[in-house]
Amino acid sequence: MTLPSEASGRRAVQLSDPSHYVEFTLNSPANGIVVRFSIPDTPDGSGNVAYLGVYDNARMILNLTVTSKFSWAYGNYPFTKNPRDGLAHHFYDETRGILPYSLPAGSKVRLSPLTSGLTYTIDLADFYTVPQPYPKPTSNYLDVTDYGADPTGRRDSTNAIEQTINLAKGQNKNVWIPAGSFLVSNRFCCLNKIIIRGAGPWHTTVFTNVAAGVGFFGNWGGADSDAGLYDFAILGHTNVRNDNSIDSGCGGSYTNSIIQNLWIEHTKCGMWLDGPFSGLQIVGVTIRNTYADGINFHKGITNSVVENSILRNLGDDALAMWSDAEPDAQNIFRQNTIQNPVLANGIGIYGGHDNSATNNYIADTICEGSGLQASNRFGSVPLAGTTRFSGNVLVRCGSPNHSNTDHSGAIWLWPEQAPMNSEVDFNNITIIDSSFSGVTFWGSQLTNTHFADVTIDTAPYAIEVRGLTGKAYFTNVVARNLAKGGVYSCDPGFQLVKVSGDSGWDDTHC
């Protein structure tokens, strides 16, 4: 992997001197900024710390801290923080801040290094209109600061927040975390019939300075229901993947619950949710800079939704449904924006029945993954019913393998551990600038997959087939700007059935 390969759009700007800058012109007013950046690691992998100036028309208005502590992974899966292991990747992190005043549309905002001797790579800047802190609800909420929580972040607030949650349970009340930064050192569980609200994710932050030291968890097995988490940030301290550690911003089980407007960074997973349970709504969350999945619906989760959320720089699948031992069913991932998953897929559906992914935008997959994957992998209960993908836009998706010459296209179907004979539908899909093929078929047997109204614009091949028998059906699948040809397949036992309206991929290569 390289700095360009992990950048948005596969390119970024490098600044190596305090006299250098990159400038943005605001299209709309803004008073908040997020910068995606990379600075070099230290020889021992502990990470550099540096500073980045934000300028309004050449006048510095904000000093942002940037660090490589939470980026730069090495070696093979599940990776290390030791530069001697080579195979460097996961180069980028983000920093954010509230500006001292709102900048009008048309303002020129510059970013410039404040620390000499380092090369700063600036991938992008996001600008926000940050609202004022939300007020405390008028009734039925206990304030964590009334029980000793410290909004300055100097003292550990774990016990105070835990006490407030327990008191709220006993009094049939809810929990208020006001504006401030609250240092904690452990997870909070369990949240049956408890609502926890903050003053907004730019104003209320629950953070930790130890690995796996923060998280809000429902009790496992669906015992917790009617919980709610709203309007605060969860900032972890994880900088290496440890798959033996419970380390997520949210986890456990949440029956008939809502998680809304949370901002989660620097945990292993944004949310790792364990079924069986039903009826969770995840709405408008921001998850970035994790070392594993963004959100994983694991094991028997049903009738649940992730929508209108933004996920970037994930260390594994951005959104996944994994039917491990029990099927996930009737879940929806819709209207989400997914960028730069460092490993694996934008969206992966592994087994289960009657799940869907609709109207998502997915860009810049990097390694061992595609924009969309449907598969029977990881010991999942095989796909059944109808699995639907519709209205998704895939930009620069598909990627190489980290440790060999394999690769995958923007869409990847893989009946690895069991045949895929249930219906899988891809409708109204737009594929732009695929890194490899538009659609890749791997595996054993696949017989009931349908593509309709799909556009593949710019790819080496439209379709690639490897080691497969069966058939797939195509209607109004149009390809253009193919660098090598229409189809790559050396598998005569797999049929590509053109129903009607298909064009641009008539030739086959082997």
C-alpha positions in Angstrom: 0.0 0.0 0.0 1.0 3.6 -0.6 -0.1 7.0 0.6 -1.8 7.7 -2.8 -3.6 4.3 -2.8 -5.2 5.0 0.6 -6.1 8.6 -0.2 -9.6 9.7 -1.3 -9.5 9.7 -5.1 -6.1 8.1 -4.9 -4.3 11.4 -4.5 -3.3 13.9 -1.8 -1.2 17.0 -1.2 2.2 16.9 0.6 3.5 19.9 2.6 7.1 19.7 3.9 7.7 23.2 5.1 5.9 25.8 7.2 5.8 28.1 4.1 3.8 25.5 2.2 0.0 25.4 2.3 -3.1 23.9 0.7 -6.1 26.2 0.3 -9.9 25.5 0.2 -12.7 27.8 -0.8 -15.8 27.4 1.2 -19.0 26.7 -0.7 -21.2 27.4 2.3 -20.7 28.8 5.8 -18.7 26.7 8.3 -17.5 26.8 11.9 -16.1 23.3 12.2 -13.3 21.4 10.4 -12.1 17.9 10.0 -8.8 17.2 8.3 -7.7 13.7 7.0 -3.9 13.6 7.1 -0.8 11.5 7.4 2.5 12.3 9.0 5.4 9.8 9.2 5.7 7.3 12.0 8.6 7.1 14.4 11.3 4.3 14.0 9.9 2.5 17.0 6.2 2.8 15.9 5.1 5.0 18.9 4.1 7.8 16.7 5.0 11.5 16.0 3.0 14.5 17.3 2.9 17.7 15.3 0.7 20.7 14.7 -1.3 22.0 11.8 -2.3 25.6 11.4 -5.8 26.6 10.1 -5.8 30.1 8.5 -8.7 32.4 7.5 -7.5 34.4 4.5 -3.9 34.0 5.7 -4.6 34.7 9.5 -4.2 31.7 11.8 -7.3 31.0 13.7 -6.8 27.4 14.9 -4.0 25.1 15.9 -4.8 21.4 15.3 -2.8 18.5 16.8 -1.9 15.8 14.4 -0.3 12.5 15.4 0.7 9.2 13.8 0.0 7.3 17.0 -3.3 6.0 15.7 -2.2 5.2 12.1 0.6 3.1 10.5 0.0 -0.6 10.9 2.6 -3.2 9.8 3.0 -6.9 8.9 0.3 -9.4 8.1 -3.2 -9.7 9.6 -4.1 -8.9 12.3 -1.1 -6.5 12.0 1.3 -4.9 14.5 2.8 -1.5 15.4 6.3 -2.6 14.7 7.9 -0.9 11.6 10.4 -3.8 11.4 7.5 -6.1 10.2 7.3 -4.1 7.0 4.1 -4.0 4.8 3.2 -0.5 6.1 -0.4 0.6 5.6 -3.3 2.3 7.4 -1.5 5.6 6.9 -4.2 8.2 7.6 -5.9 9.6 10.7 -8.1 12.7 11.2 -8.2 15.7 13.5 -11.1 18.1 14.1 -11.8 21.4 15.8 -14.4 24.1 16.2 -13.4 27.5 14.7 -13.5 30.6 16.8 -16.1 32.1 14.6 -18.2 31.1 11.6 -16.7 31.6 8.2 -18.9 32.8 5.3 -19.2 31.1 2.0 -16.3 32.1 -0.3 -13.7 32.2 2.6 -10.2 31.0 1.8 -9.1 28.4 4.4 -5.5 27.4 4.4 -3.8 24.5 6.1 -0.1 24.8 6.8 2.5 22.8 8.8 3.6 24.3 12.1 6.2 21.6 12.8 9.4 21.6 10.9 11.2 18.4 9.7 8.1 16.4 8.8 6.2 15.9 5.6 2.4 16.4 6.1 0.1 14.6 3.6 -3.3 16.2 3.5 -6.0 14.1 1.9 -9.1 16.2 2.5 -10.8 18.7 4.7 -14.5 18.5 5.6 -16.2 21.7 6.8 -19.2 21.7 9.1 -21.9 24.0 10.5 -21.7 23.0 14.2 -24.8 23.9 16.2 -24.7 25.3 19.6 -24.7 22.7 22.5 -28.1 21.1 22.9 -29.8 22.0 26.2 -30.6 19.5 28.9 -34.0 18.0 28.5 -36.4 19.7 30.9 -37.3 16.7 33.0 -36.6 13.1 33.9 -32.8 13.3 33.3 -30.0 12.8 35.8 -26.9 14.9 35.1 -23.6 13.0 35.4 -21.8 16.1 36.8 -24.2 16.1 39.8 -22.6 12.8 40.7 -19.0 13.8 40.3 -18.2 13.5 36.6 -15.5 16.0 35.5 -16.3 17.8 32.3 -12.7 19.1 32.1 -11.3 15.6 31.5 -8.7 15.9 34.2 -10.3 13.4 36.6 -11.6 9.9 35.7 -15.4 10.0 35.4 -16.0 6.2 35.1 -17.5 5.7 38.5 -19.6 8.9 38.4 -21.2 8.0 35.0 -21.7 4.4 36.2 -23.4 5.6 39.3 -25.6 8.0 37.4 -26.7 5.1 35.1 -27.5 2.9 38.0 -29.5 5.6 39.8 -31.4 6.3 36.6 -32.4 2.7 36.3 -33.7 2.6 39.9 -35.7 5.8 39.4 -37.0 5.2 35.9 -35.1 8.2 34.6 -32.5 8.8 31.9 -28.9 10.2 31.8 -27.7 13.6 30.6 -24.0 14.1 29.8 -23.5 17.9 29.3 -21.0 19.7 27.1 -17.4 18.7 28.2 -14.8 16.1 27.8 -15.2 13.1 30.2 -12.3 10.8 30.8 -13.2 7.1 31.4 -11.4 3.9 31.7 -14.0 1.2 31.3 -17.1 0.2 29.3 -20.7 0.9 30.5 -23.2 -1.9 30.6 -26.1 -2.6 30.8 -28.6 0.0 29.4 -32.1 -1.6 29.6 -34.7 1.1 29.1 -32.1 3.9 29.6 -31.7 6.8 27.3 -28.3 8.6 27.4 -28.1 12.0 25.7 -25.3 14.5 25.2 -25.1 18.1 24.1 -24.0 17.1 20.5 -21.0 15.1 19.2 -18.9 18.3 18.8 -19.6 19.3 22.4 -19.9 16.2 24.6 -17.0 13.7 24.4 -16.5 10.5 26.4 -12.9 9.6 25.9 -10.3 7.2 27.2 -6.5 7.1 27.4 -6.2 3.3 27.5 -7.0 0.6 24.9 -10.5 -0.8 25.2 -11.3 1.8 27.8 -14.6 3.2 26.6 -17.9 1.8 25.1 -21.6 1.7 25.7 -23.0 -1.8 25.7 -26.3 -3.5 25.8 -26.5 -6.7 27.7 -25.8 -9.7 25.5 -28.6 -12.0 24.3 -31.2 -9.3 23.7 -31.9 -8.8 27.4 -31.7 -5.0 27.1 -34.4 -3.2 25.2 -35.8 0.3 24.6 -32.4 1.9 25.1 -31.2 5.1 23.4 -27.9 6.7 22.8 -27.9 10.2 21.3 -25.7 13.2 20.5 -22.2 12.6 21.9 -18.8 11.5 20.8 -16.9 8.3 21.8 -13.2 8.6 21.4 -11.0 5.5 22.0 -7.3 5.0 22.4 -6.8 1.9 20.2 -3.9 1.9 17.8 -3.5 -1.8 17.1 -6.0 -4.6 16.3 -6.5 -7.1 19.1 -9.2 -9.6 18.1 -9.3 -11.0 21.7 -10.3 -7.7 23.1 -13.9 -6.3 23.5 -13.3 -2.9 22.1 -16.1 -1.0 20.4 -17.8 2.3 20.7 -21.1 0.4 21.1 -21.6 -3.3 21.5 -23.7 -6.1 22.9 -27.4 -6.3 22.2 -30.0 -3.6 21.8 -33.6 -4.8 21.2 -36.0 -2.1 19.9 -33.5 0.6 20.6 -32.1 3.7 18.8 -28.5 4.9 18.4 -28.4 8.4 16.8 -25.9 11.1 16.1 -22.9 9.5 17.8 -19.3 10.2 16.6 -17.0 7.3 17.2 -13.2 7.2 16.5 -10.1 5.2 17.5 -11.9 2.1 18.8 -11.2 -1.3 17.3 -14.8 -1.4 16.0 -17.2 1.4 15.7 -20.1 -0.9 16.7 -19.9 -4.7 17.1 -23.4 -5.9 17.9 -24.2 -9.4 18.9 -27.6 -11.1 18.4 -30.0 -12.5 18.7 -32.0 -9.4 18.9 -34.4 -7.3 16.8 -35.4 -3.8 16.1 -32.3 -1.6 16.3 -32.2 1.7 14.5 -28.8 3.3 13.9 -29.3 6.8 12.4 -26.9 9.6 11.5 -23.7 8.3 13.1 -20.2 9.1 12.2 -17.6 6.3 12.5 -14.0 6.9 11.5 -10.5 5.6 12.0 -11.1 2.2 13.5 -8.9 -0.9 13.3 -11.7 -3.3 12.4 -15.3 -3.1 11.3 -17.3 0.1 11.2 -20.6 -1.7 12.2 -21.1 -5.4 12.3 -24.5 -7.1 12.7 -23.2 -10.4 14.1 -25.3 -13.5 14.7 -29.0 -13.4 14.5 -29.8 -9.7 14.3 -33.2 -9.0 12.6 -35.3 -6.1 11.5 -32.6 -3.6 12.1 -31.4 -0.6 10.1 -28.2 1.5 9.6 -29.1 4.7 7.7 -27.8 8.2 6.8 -24.4 7.5 8.4 -20.9 8.3 7.4 -18.1 5.8 7.8 -14.4 6.4 6.7 -11.0 4.8 7.2 -12.2 1.6 8.7 -9.8 -1.3 9.4 -12.3 -3.9 8.1 -15.7 -4.0 6.5 -17.4 -0.6 6.9 -20.8 -2.3 7.2 -21.3 -6.0 7.6 -24.0 -8.6 8.3 -22.4 -11.8 9.5 -24.8 -14.7 10.1 -22.5 -16.6 12.4 -24.4 -19.6 13.7 -27.7 -17.8 13.5 -29.1 -15.9 10.4 -29.3 -12.2 10.2 -32.6 -11.4 8.5 -34.6 -8.5 7.1 -32.0 -5.9 7.9 -31.3 -2.8 5.8 -28.2 -0.7 5.2 -29.4 2.4 3.4 -28.3 5.9 2.4 -24.9 5.7 3.9 -21.6 7.2 2.8 -18.6 4.9 3.0 -15.1 6.0 2.2 -11.6 4.4 2.3 -12.1 1.1 4.1 -8.5 0.1 4.5 -9.3 -3.6 4.6 -12.2 -5.6 3.2 -15.5 -4.3 1.8 -17.7 -1.3 1.8 -20.6 -3.5 2.6 -20.4 -7.3 3.2 -23.4 -9.6 3.6 -22.2 -12.9 4.8 -25.1 -15.4 4.8 -28.5 -14.8 6.2 -31.8 -14.2 4.5 -33.8 -11.3 3.1 -31.3 -8.6 3.8 -30.6 -5.5 1.7 -28.3 -2.6 1.0 -29.8 0.3 -0.8 -28.8 3.8 -2.0 -25.4 3.8 -0.5 -22.3 5.7 -1.8 -19.1 3.7 -1.5 -15.7 4.9 -2.6 -12.0 3.9 -2.5 -11.8 0.4 -1.2 -8.1 -0.4 -0.7 -7.2 -4.0 0.1 -8.9 -7.4 0.0 -12.4 -6.0 -0.6 -15.0 -4.6 -2.9 -17.7 -2.0 -2.7 -20.4 -4.7 -2.3 -19.9 -8.4 -1.4 -22.4 -11.2 -1.0 -21.0 -14.5 0.1 -21.1 -17.7 2.1 -18.0 -17.2 4.1 -16.7 -17.2 7.7 -18.9 -20.2 8.7 -22.0 -18.2 8.0 -25.5 -19.6 7.7 -25.8 -19.7 3.9 -27.7 -17.1 2.0 -31.5 -17.7 1.6 -34.6 -15.8 0.6 -33.7 -12.8 -1.5 -30.7 -10.6 -0.9 -31.0 -7.2 -2.5 -28.6 -4.5 -3.6 -30.2 -1.5 -5.2 -29.4 2.1 -6.0 -25.8 1.9 -4.9 -22.9 4.0 -6.4 -19.5 2.4 -6.3 -16.5 4.7 -7.1 -12.9 3.3 -7.4 -13.9 0.1 -5.7 -12.2 -3.3 -6.0 -8.8 -4.0 -4.7 -5.7 -6.2 -4.6 -4.9 -8.8 -1.9 -2.4 -7.7 0.8 -0.2 -10.8 0.6 -0.7 -12.4 -2.9 -1.7 -11.5 -6.4 -5.5 -12.1 -6.0 -7.9 -9.2 -6.5 -11.6 -8.4 -6.6 -13.9 -6.1 -8.5 -16.4 -3.4 -7.4 -19.0 -6.2 -6.8 -17.8 -9.5 -5.4 -19.8 -12.7 -5.2 -18.1 -15.6 -3.4 -19.8 -18.9 -2.6 -16.7 -20.0 -0.7 -18.1 -22.4 1.8 -21.5 -23.3 0.4 -23.2 -22.8 -3.0 -25.2 -19.6 -3.5 -28.5 -20.8 -5.0 -30.9 -18.4 -3.4 -31.8 -15.2 -5.2 -29.3 -12.3 -5.1 -30.4 -9.1 -7.0 -28.3 -6.1 -8.1 -30.5 -3.4 -9.5 -29.8 0.2 -10.5 -26.1 0.0 -9.7 -23.5 2.5 -10.9 -19.8 1.4 -11.0 -17.3 4.1 -11.8 -13.5 3.6 -12.3 -13.3 0.1 -10.9 -9.8 -0.8 -9.9 -10.3 -4.3 -11.3 -13.4 -5.8 -12.9 -16.9 -4.3 -12.5 -18.1 -7.7 -11.1 -16.0 -10.6 -9.8 -17.4 -14.1 -9.4 -15.3 -16.5 -7.3 -15.9 -19.8 -5.7 -18.0 -23.0 -6.2 -21.6 -22.8 -7.5 -23.9 -19.8 -8.0 -27.2 -20.1 -9.9 -29.7 -17.4 -9.1 -28.0 -14.0 -9.2 -29.6 -11.2 -11.3 -28.2 -7.9 -12.5 -30.5 -5.3 -14.0 -29.9 -1.6 -15.0 -26.2 -1.7 -14.1 -23.6 0.7 -15.5 -19.9 -0.1 -15.5 -17.9 2.9 -16.6 -14.1 2.4 -16.7 -12.7 -0.9 -15.6 -10.2 -3.4 -17.0 -13.1 -5.9 -17.5 -16.8 -5.7 -17.0 -17.0 -9.3 -15.6 -14.4 -11.7 -14.2 -15.1 -15.3 -13.4 -12.8 -17.6 -11.4 -13.4 -21.2 -10.4 -17.2 -21.2 -10.7 -20.1 -23.2 -12.1 -23.7 -22.2 -12.6 -25.1 -19.1 -14.1 -26.0 -15.4 -13.6 -28.6 -13.3 -15.5 -28.1 -9.8 -16.9 -30.6 -7.2 -18.1 -29.6 -3.7 -19.3 -26.1 -4.1 -18.1 -24.0 -1.5 -20.0 -20.2 -1.3 -20.0 -17.9 1.3 -21.5 -14.3 2.4 -21.3 -13.0 -1.1 -20.6 -9.2 -1.2 -20.8 -8.8 -5.0 -21.5 -12.1 -6.4 -22.6 -15.7 -7.4 -21.7 -15.3 -10.7 -19.9 -12.4 -12.6 -18.4 -13.3 -16.2 -17.8 -11.6 -19.6 -18.2 -14.7 -21.4 -16.7 -17.0 -22.8 -19.4 -19.2 -24.2 -16.7 -20.4 -20.8 -15.7 -22.9 -19.0 -18.0 -23.4 -15.3 -18.3 -27.0 -15.2 -19.5 -27.8 -11.9 -21.3 -31.5 -11.4 -21.2 -31.9 -8.0 -23.0 -30.4 -4.6 -23.3 -26.8 -5.6 -22.5 -24.0 -3.9 -24.3 -20.3 -3.1 -24.3 -19.0 -6.4 -23.0 -19.4 -9.0 -25.8 -15.9 -10.3 -26.0 -14.4 -13.0 -23.7 -10.8 -13.5 -22.8 -9.0 -16.3 -21.0 
